Amino acid sequence: MPYINFSEDDLYRANNADLVSYLGGCGGRVKRVGSTYQYIYTDRSGSHDSVTIHGGKWYDHKNQRGGYAVKFLQEFLGFSFQDAVVELLGGHCSAQTVKPISREPPASIVKPFELPEANSDMRRVFAYLTKQRFIDPQIISHFAHEHKIYEEKKYHNVVFVGTDENGTPKQASLRSTISFGKTFRLTVAGSDTNYSFSHFGNDGKLFVFEAPIDMLSFITLYQKDWQQHSYIAMNGVYESAVLKALENHSGLQTVYLCTDNDTGGIEAAERLRDILHEHGYTNIYRIAPQQKDWNDSLKQLHGAENLPAVPHERKELYLQSVSELNEIKINPNRIAADLIAAYNSADRKRLAEFSVAASEYFLKIAGGEFPLEQMKNRLTNEYKAYQDKGTAATKLGKLQNAMTAGLEQLRKPSQTAAELKITAHKLYDIADHALRLATEEALVQRSEQKEASEETLSDEPRMSISG
């Protein structure tokens, strides 16, 4: 295909294409989960459902990357950039300029950052934020006066600006202000992801959000002394801006993770907590909205239509399984044989209970007390939903590996106290993997039952009523 110089309108429409509708038309597998969809794809490591889609935007939680419709076709369907745009436009480009492809590399492949041209006023943006999003007008005015919120001239999108420590714009994101149809979100080319839309106070508290509107909604809901606090919006779930903010503001000591109350937001909070711990930050807390996000909570307060919270089904099932574990007695003379029998029974709960009891036994003879409730608390506290990925087959393989390692350790004679603790740890790992597999099998069963129920309903004859 010859090189096509797409117009801005072409790129806008292509990136704003409805991915779910497109995938439905070409046989792609998607399933609805709350207000979003999951894209199911297969690679060499198996089948995955880690990609969520909302309109033309997608995010791969497994690989921590995302974008818009054009990039989706490139990443998952093998399209080139040009072919992806043409495909999403249905072959209809508004203004094409065809140029021969140059074999010379471009002088620079990095477009310099430049803020979109501002409109002469921000009436549309102000109306959108106050009337549709219910943001407090004084809060909007505060950020507008700091030149961190304004209205773009060409399309009248709202622009959220991220500045560096000197107040110089380094990053910007756009969001459409239309009240119907598909929404549009875009990060301005050349943006430095180390900076984002933010406010810094002086009381040492940093509140972290996924998006600027979430941040503004939270401030609207909790206005008391808000300017003394610090806030930052990540434009997704990227941590670089948060780490940079903590680096540049040494007085920030306490971090509140205020990501969405859905699967992606829950996993983002867990992942960010781990990243911050790795960087030496320990005062980290989770504040979740009652609804799906903070703007939905604000909408609920005003009696407007809003989206409810979306429970993390996998995490809730795992934690429920842990809470239901019971104390069982073991025979110290046949631990290996009984462990194999529990595994062969395919009763994952029984295997988990036996492994936990055996782990307790080895810790006790090593000189420590670790009762069942303490074991259950450990399983609960150490579980990370964002790390619990893969199919039931993948998790079965991990359980088998844990069993092999555990049995090898059990066969070692005359173990020292340190070796006994290693044995206990490997048995604990078996319990954890058994519970993860049980959770995945339960989710698969639920999904199959739901699909069967939907198929049954669709097959039912429709009643015809004639007068």
C-alpha positions as CSV (number, residue, x, y, z in Angstrom):
1,M,0.0,0.0,0.0
2,P,1.4,3.5,-0.9
3,Y,1.9,5.8,2.0
4,I,-1.3,7.7,3.1
5,N,-1.1,11.0,4.9
6,F,-4.3,10.6,7.0
7,S,-6.1,13.7,8.1
8,E,-6.7,14.4,11.8
9,D,-10.3,13.6,11.3
10,D,-9.4,10.2,9.9
11,L,-7.2,9.4,12.8
12,Y,-9.8,10.7,15.3
13,R,-12.5,8.5,13.8
14,A,-10.3,5.4,13.5
15,N,-9.1,5.6,17.1
16,N,-12.6,6.3,18.3
17,A,-14.0,3.2,16.5
18,D,-16.1,0.8,18.6
19,L,-13.7,-2.2,19.0
20,V,-16.4,-4.5,20.4
21,S,-18.6,-4.0,17.3
22,Y,-15.6,-4.4,15.0
23,L,-14.5,-7.7,16.7
24,G,-18.0,-9.0,16.6
25,G,-18.1,-8.5,12.9
26,C,-14.8,-10.3,12.3
27,G,-15.2,-13.3,14.7
28,G,-13.2,-11.9,17.6
29,R,-14.1,-13.3,21.0
30,V,-15.4,-10.8,23.5
31,K,-17.5,-11.1,26.6
32,R,-19.2,-8.5,28.7
33,V,-18.0,-7.9,32.2
34,G,-19.9,-5.1,34.0
35,S,-19.6,-2.0,31.9
36,T,-16.6,-3.2,29.9
37,Y,-15.7,-6.1,27.7
38,Q,-13.0,-8.7,27.8
39,Y,-11.1,-9.7,24.7
40,I,-10.1,-13.3,24.7
41,Y,-7.0,-14.2,22.6
42,T,-4.6,-17.1,22.3
43,D,-0.8,-17.1,22.0
44,R,1.9,-19.7,22.6
45,S,1.4,-19.7,26.3
46,G,-2.4,-20.4,26.1
47,S,-5.7,-18.5,26.1
48,H,-5.9,-15.1,27.9
49,D,-8.7,-12.8,29.0
50,S,-6.5,-10.0,30.4
51,V,-7.6,-7.4,27.9
52,T,-10.4,-5.1,28.7
53,I,-12.2,-2.9,26.1
54,H,-14.4,0.2,26.5
55,G,-15.4,1.9,23.3
56,G,-12.2,2.4,21.3
57,K,-9.9,2.1,24.3
58,W,-8.2,-1.1,25.5
59,Y,-5.9,-2.1,28.3
60,D,-3.9,-5.4,28.6
61,H,-3.6,-6.0,32.4
62,K,-1.3,-9.0,31.9
63,N,1.3,-7.0,30.0
64,Q,0.6,-3.6,31.5
65,R,0.0,-1.8,28.2
66,G,-3.0,-0.2,26.4
67,G,-4.1,2.3,23.8
68,Y,-6.8,3.0,21.2
69,A,-8.4,1.1,18.4
70,V,-5.6,1.5,15.8
71,K,-2.9,0.2,18.2
72,F,-5.2,-2.7,19.1
73,L,-5.4,-3.9,15.5
74,Q,-1.6,-3.6,15.3
75,E,-0.9,-5.4,18.6
76,F,-3.4,-8.3,18.4
77,L,-4.5,-8.7,14.7
78,G,-1.2,-8.0,12.9
79,F,-2.2,-4.9,11.0
80,S,0.3,-2.3,9.9
81,F,-0.5,1.3,11.1
82,Q,-1.9,2.3,7.7
83,D,-3.9,-0.9,7.2
84,A,-5.4,-0.6,10.7
85,V,-6.6,3.0,10.0
86,V,-8.1,2.1,6.7
87,E,-9.7,-1.0,8.1
88,L,-11.4,0.9,11.0
89,L,-12.6,3.6,8.6
90,G,-14.1,1.0,6.3
91,G,-11.9,2.2,3.5
92,H,-13.3,5.7,3.6
93,C,-10.7,8.4,4.3
94,S,-11.8,12.0,4.2
95,A,-8.7,13.5,2.7
96,Q,-5.9,11.3,1.5
97,T,-2.6,12.5,0.2
98,V,-0.6,9.6,-1.3
99,K,3.1,9.9,-1.2
100,P,5.8,7.4,-2.2
101,I,7.4,5.5,0.7
102,S,10.8,7.0,1.5
103,R,13.6,4.6,2.1
104,E,15.5,7.2,4.1
105,P,14.9,7.0,7.8
106,P,13.2,10.1,9.2
107,A,15.4,12.7,10.9
108,S,13.5,12.3,14.1
109,I,10.9,9.8,15.0
110,V,9.9,11.6,18.3
111,K,7.4,14.3,17.8
112,P,8.1,17.3,20.1
113,F,5.5,17.9,22.8
114,E,3.2,20.8,22.0
115,L,0.0,21.8,23.7
116,P,-3.1,21.9,21.5
117,E,-4.2,25.4,20.6
118,A,-6.6,26.9,23.2
119,N,-10.0,28.2,22.5
120,S,-10.8,31.8,23.3
121,D,-13.1,30.6,26.2
122,M,-13.9,27.4,27.9
123,R,-17.7,27.6,28.0
124,R,-18.2,24.0,26.6
125,V,-15.6,22.5,28.9
126,F,-17.0,24.3,31.9
127,A,-20.6,23.2,31.1
128,Y,-19.5,19.6,30.5
129,L,-17.6,19.4,33.8
130,T,-20.2,21.1,35.9
131,K,-23.5,19.9,34.3
132,Q,-22.5,16.4,33.1
133,R,-19.8,15.5,35.6
134,F,-21.0,17.6,38.6
135,I,-17.5,19.0,39.3
136,D,-17.6,22.0,41.6
137,P,-17.2,25.2,39.6
138,Q,-14.7,26.7,42.0
139,I,-12.4,23.7,41.7
140,I,-12.5,23.9,37.9
141,S,-11.7,27.6,38.1
142,H,-8.7,26.9,40.4
143,F,-7.1,24.5,37.8
144,A,-8.1,26.8,34.9
145,H,-6.3,29.7,36.5
146,E,-3.2,27.5,36.9
147,H,-3.6,26.7,33.1
148,K,-4.0,23.0,33.9
149,I,-7.5,22.8,32.4
150,Y,-8.6,24.5,29.2
151,E,-10.7,24.1,26.1
152,E,-9.1,23.0,22.8
153,K,-9.9,25.2,19.9
154,K,-10.4,22.8,17.0
155,Y,-12.6,20.1,18.6
156,H,-13.5,21.8,21.9
157,N,-12.1,18.8,23.9
158,V,-11.1,19.4,27.5
159,V,-7.4,19.5,27.9
160,F,-5.8,18.3,31.2
161,V,-2.2,19.5,31.6
162,G,0.6,17.9,33.6
163,T,3.5,20.2,34.6
164,D,7.0,19.6,35.9
165,E,8.4,20.9,39.2
166,N,9.0,24.3,37.6
167,G,5.4,24.6,36.3
168,T,6.4,23.9,32.7
169,P,3.8,21.8,30.7
170,K,5.2,18.4,30.0
171,Q,2.2,16.3,29.4
172,A,-1.4,16.7,28.3
173,S,-4.5,14.5,27.8
174,L,-7.6,15.3,25.8
175,R,-11.2,14.2,26.5
176,S,-14.3,14.9,24.4
177,T,-17.1,16.9,25.9
178,I,-19.9,15.4,23.7
179,S,-22.8,14.1,25.7
180,F,-23.8,11.4,23.1
181,G,-22.1,8.7,21.1
182,K,-18.6,7.5,21.7
183,T,-16.2,9.3,24.0
184,F,-12.7,10.3,22.9
185,R,-9.6,10.2,25.0
186,L,-6.1,10.8,23.8
187,T,-2.6,11.6,25.3
188,V,-0.9,14.4,23.3
189,A,2.0,13.2,21.2
190,G,5.4,13.8,22.8
191,S,4.0,13.9,26.4
192,D,6.5,13.0,29.1
193,T,4.8,10.2,31.1
194,N,6.9,11.2,34.2
195,Y,4.4,14.0,34.6
196,S,0.6,14.2,34.8
197,F,-2.3,16.3,35.8
198,S,-1.8,17.0,39.5
199,H,-1.9,19.4,42.5
200,F,0.6,19.5,45.3
201,G,-0.1,20.8,48.8
202,N,2.1,20.6,51.9
203,D,0.5,18.2,54.3
204,G,2.4,15.0,53.1
205,K,-0.6,13.2,51.8
206,L,-0.8,12.1,48.1
207,F,-4.0,10.8,46.6
208,V,-3.6,8.8,43.4
209,F,-6.3,8.4,40.7
210,E,-6.6,6.7,37.3
211,A,-7.9,9.8,35.4
212,P,-8.3,13.6,35.9
213,I,-12.1,13.5,36.2
214,D,-11.8,11.0,39.0
215,M,-9.4,13.3,40.8
216,L,-11.7,16.3,40.3
217,S,-14.7,14.3,41.5
218,F,-12.9,13.2,44.7
219,I,-11.9,16.8,45.5
220,T,-15.5,17.9,44.9
221,L,-16.7,15.2,47.3
222,Y,-14.1,15.9,49.9
223,Q,-13.4,19.7,49.8
224,K,-12.3,20.4,53.3
225,D,-8.7,21.6,53.2
226,W,-8.2,20.1,49.8
227,Q,-5.5,22.5,48.7
228,Q,-3.3,21.3,51.5
229,H,-3.3,17.7,50.1
230,S,-1.6,16.4,47.0
231,Y,-3.3,14.7,44.1
232,I,-2.2,13.1,40.8
233,A,-4.1,11.4,37.9
234,M,-2.1,8.6,36.1
235,N,-4.1,8.6,32.8
236,G,-4.6,4.9,33.2
237,V,-2.6,2.8,35.6
238,Y,0.9,3.9,34.8
239,E,3.1,4.5,37.9
240,S,5.9,6.6,36.4
241,A,4.2,9.9,37.2
242,V,3.5,8.8,40.8
243,L,7.2,7.8,41.4
244,K,8.4,11.1,39.9
245,A,6.0,13.1,42.1
246,L,7.3,11.3,45.2
247,E,10.9,11.9,44.1
248,N,10.3,15.6,43.5
249,H,8.3,16.2,46.7
250,S,10.2,14.6,49.5
251,G,7.6,15.8,52.0
252,L,5.0,13.3,50.7
253,Q,4.9,10.4,53.2
254,T,1.5,8.8,52.9
255,V,0.0,7.5,49.7
256,Y,-3.7,6.8,49.2
257,L,-4.5,4.6,46.1
258,C,-7.9,5.8,44.8
259,T,-8.2,3.7,41.7
260,D,-11.5,2.5,40.4
261,N,-13.6,-0.1,42.2
262,D,-13.6,-2.6,39.4
263,T,-11.3,-5.5,38.3
264,G,-8.7,-3.2,36.6
265,G,-8.7,-0.6,39.5
266,I,-8.4,-3.3,42.2
267,E,-5.4,-4.9,40.4
268,A,-3.8,-1.5,39.7
269,A,-4.0,-0.7,43.4
270,E,-2.3,-4.0,44.3
271,R,0.4,-3.5,41.7
272,L,1.1,0.1,42.7
273,R,1.3,-0.9,46.3
274,D,4.0,-3.4,45.5
275,I,5.9,-1.0,43.3
276,L,5.9,1.7,46.0
277,H,7.0,-0.8,48.6
278,E,9.9,-1.7,46.3
279,H,10.9,2.0,46.3
280,G,10.8,2.2,50.1
281,Y,7.4,3.7,50.7
282,T,5.4,2.0,53.4
283,N,2.5,4.2,54.4
284,I,0.2,3.2,51.6
285,Y,-3.6,2.9,51.9
286,R,-6.5,2.0,49.6
287,I,-9.5,4.2,49.3
288,A,-12.1,2.8,47.0
289,P,-15.2,4.6,45.7
290,Q,-18.6,3.1,46.6
291,Q,-19.5,3.1,42.9
292,K,-17.4,2.1,39.9
293,D,-15.3,5.3,40.1
294,W,-15.3,8.6,41.9
295,N,-17.4,10.4,39.3
296,D,-20.0,7.7,39.5
297,S,-20.1,8.3,43.2
298,L,-20.6,12.0,42.5
299,K,-23.3,11.3,40.0
300,Q,-25.1,9.1,42.5
301,L,-25.0,11.9,45.0
302,H,-26.8,14.1,42.4
303,G,-29.3,11.4,41.4
304,A,-27.8,10.9,38.0
305,E,-27.3,7.6,36.1
306,N,-24.1,6.0,37.3
307,L,-22.2,2.7,37.2
308,P,-22.0,0.4,40.2
309,A,-18.8,-1.1,41.5
310,V,-17.6,-4.3,39.8
311,P,-16.4,-6.9,42.2
312,H,-13.2,-8.7,41.4
313,E,-14.8,-12.1,41.0
314,R,-11.5,-14.1,41.0
315,K,-10.2,-12.4,44.1
316,E,-13.4,-12.8,46.0
317,L,-13.7,-16.5,45.2
318,Y,-10.1,-17.1,46.3
319,L,-10.5,-15.3,49.6
320,Q,-13.8,-17.1,50.2
321,S,-12.1,-20.4,49.7
322,V,-9.4,-19.4,52.2
323,S,-11.9,-18.4,54.8
324,E,-13.6,-21.8,54.5
325,L,-10.5,-23.9,55.2
326,N,-10.9,-26.2,58.2
327,E,-8.4,-27.7,60.6
328,I,-7.7,-31.4,59.9
329,K,-5.5,-34.0,61.6
330,I,-2.6,-35.5,59.8
331,N,-0.6,-38.7,60.3
332,P,3.1,-37.7,60.6
333,N,4.2,-41.2,59.3
334,R,2.4,-40.9,56.0
335,I,2.4,-37.3,55.0
336,A,3.7,-37.9,51.5
337,A,1.3,-40.7,50.7
338,D,-1.7,-38.8,52.0
339,L,-0.6,-35.7,50.1
340,I,-0.6,-37.7,46.8
341,A,-4.0,-39.2,47.7
342,A,-5.4,-35.7,48.3
343,Y,-4.0,-34.5,45.0
344,N,-5.4,-37.5,43.1
345,S,-8.8,-37.0,44.5
346,A,-9.1,-33.7,42.5
347,D,-10.7,-32.2,45.6
348,R,-8.7,-28.9,45.6
349,K,-10.1,-27.8,49.0
350,R,-9.1,-31.1,50.6
351,L,-5.6,-30.8,49.2
352,A,-5.3,-27.2,50.4
353,E,-6.5,-28.1,53.9
354,F,-4.1,-31.1,54.1
355,S,-1.1,-29.0,52.8
356,V,-1.8,-26.2,55.3
357,A,-2.0,-28.8,58.2
358,A,1.2,-30.4,57.1
359,S,2.9,-27.0,56.8
360,E,1.8,-26.2,60.4
361,Y,3.2,-29.5,61.6
362,F,6.7,-28.9,60.1
363,L,6.8,-25.4,61.5
364,K,5.9,-26.7,64.9
365,I,8.7,-29.2,65.1
366,A,11.1,-26.6,63.7
367,G,10.3,-24.6,66.9
368,G,7.5,-22.2,65.8
369,E,3.8,-22.0,66.3
370,F,1.7,-21.2,63.2
371,P,-2.0,-22.0,63.8
372,L,-4.6,-22.3,61.1
373,E,-6.0,-18.8,61.5
374,Q,-2.5,-17.4,61.1
375,M,-2.0,-19.5,57.9
376,K,-5.3,-18.3,56.5
377,N,-4.4,-14.7,57.2
378,R,-1.1,-15.2,55.4
379,L,-2.8,-16.7,52.4
380,T,-5.2,-13.7,52.4
381,N,-2.6,-11.0,52.8
382,E,-0.1,-12.5,50.3
383,Y,-2.7,-13.0,47.5
384,K,-2.2,-10.6,44.6
385,A,-5.0,-10.7,42.0
386,Y,-2.8,-8.9,39.3
387,Q,-0.4,-11.8,39.5
388,D,-3.0,-14.5,39.4
389,K,-3.2,-15.0,35.6
390,G,-3.5,-17.9,33.3
391,T,-6.0,-20.6,32.4
392,A,-7.1,-23.6,34.5
393,A,-4.6,-25.7,32.5
394,T,-1.8,-23.3,33.3
395,K,-2.7,-23.3,37.0
396,L,-2.9,-27.1,37.0
397,G,0.7,-27.2,35.6
398,K,1.8,-24.8,38.4
399,L,0.2,-27.0,41.0
400,Q,1.9,-30.1,39.6
401,N,5.2,-28.3,39.8
402,A,4.5,-27.4,43.4
403,M,3.6,-31.0,44.2
404,T,6.9,-32.2,42.7
405,A,8.9,-29.7,44.7
406,G,7.0,-30.5,47.9
407,L,7.4,-34.3,47.5
408,E,11.1,-34.0,46.8
409,Q,11.6,-32.0,50.0
410,L,9.5,-34.4,52.0
411,R,11.7,-37.3,51.0
412,K,14.9,-35.7,52.4
413,P,15.9,-37.5,55.6
414,S,17.0,-35.9,58.9
415,Q,16.1,-32.3,58.1
416,T,17.5,-29.4,60.1
417,A,15.3,-26.7,61.5
418,A,16.0,-24.5,58.5
419,E,15.2,-27.4,56.1
420,L,12.0,-28.1,58.0
421,K,10.9,-24.5,57.4
422,I,11.7,-25.0,53.7
423,T,9.4,-28.1,53.7
424,A,6.7,-26.1,55.4
425,H,7.0,-23.3,52.8
426,K,6.7,-25.8,49.9
427,L,3.6,-27.3,51.4
428,Y,2.2,-23.8,51.9
429,D,2.8,-23.2,48.2
430,I,0.8,-26.4,47.3
431,A,-2.1,-25.0,49.3
432,D,-1.9,-21.7,47.5
433,H,-1.8,-23.2,44.0
434,A,-4.6,-25.6,44.9
435,L,-6.8,-22.7,45.9
436,R,-5.9,-20.7,42.8
437,L,-6.8,-23.7,40.6
438,A,-10.1,-24.3,42.5
439,T,-10.9,-20.6,41.9
440,E,-10.2,-20.8,38.2
441,E,-12.3,-24.0,37.8
442,A,-15.2,-22.4,39.6
443,L,-15.0,-19.4,37.3
444,V,-14.9,-21.6,34.2
445,Q,-18.0,-23.5,35.5
446,R,-19.8,-20.2,36.2
447,S,-19.1,-19.0,32.7
448,E,-20.3,-22.3,31.1
449,Q,-23.5,-22.2,33.1
450,K,-24.1,-18.6,32.1
451,E,-23.5,-19.4,28.4
452,A,-25.8,-22.4,28.6
453,S,-28.5,-20.3,30.3
454,E,-28.3,-17.6,27.6
455,E,-28.4,-20.2,24.9
456,T,-31.5,-21.8,26.5
457,L,-33.3,-18.5,26.7
458,S,-32.4,-17.6,23.1
459,D,-33.8,-21.0,21.9
460,E,-37.1,-20.6,23.6
461,P,-40.0,-20.0,21.2
462,R,-41.6,-16.6,21.2
463,M,-45.2,-16.4,22.1
464,S,-47.4,-14.9,19.5
465,I,-50.6,-13.1,20.6
466,S,-53.3,-12.3,18.2
467,G,-56.4,-10.4,18.8
